[in-house]
Amino acid sequence: MSTLTNLAKELAILKADKTKLEAQVKSLNKQIIAISVGKLPELMQELDIPKFVVEDVGTFYIQNRLEVSVLAEDRESIYAWCKEEGHGALVVEYIWPRTLNAWAKDQLTEGQPLPDKMKATFIPTTMLRRSSK
């Protein structure tokens, strides 16, 4: 019985540890976003520095990442528009955000407008290319 109790206690401790670590990861992710999408690209743009190298870390540079979204109330009309305009392959009950972003980026790159009900924003995001060691 003691093995059973010990395993149960170990499981409870592991679950509690996991919950604490998940909270830490969530907090770290918020901090990462605040710096990589906020503070660092803003400062780099203010200083007119498109990229820079940090020794033993890598090259930091700004890349515009496109994010496209459709309001829930506009989904049906966007689905219809996609089908009418020959982009029906995008529509499967749900348009995956990454798929929509890739398609919209292609459209914008080719000079094609997006439907009025699509909101597209380029977000300056700091990227890291690791140094080779």
Secondary structure by P-SEA (a helix, b strand, c coil): caaaaaaaaaaaaaaaaaaaaaaaaaaaaaaaaacccccaaaaaaaacccccccccccbbbbbbbbbbbbcccaaaaaaaaaaaacccccccccccaaaaaaaaaaaaaacccccccbbbbbbbbbbbbcccc
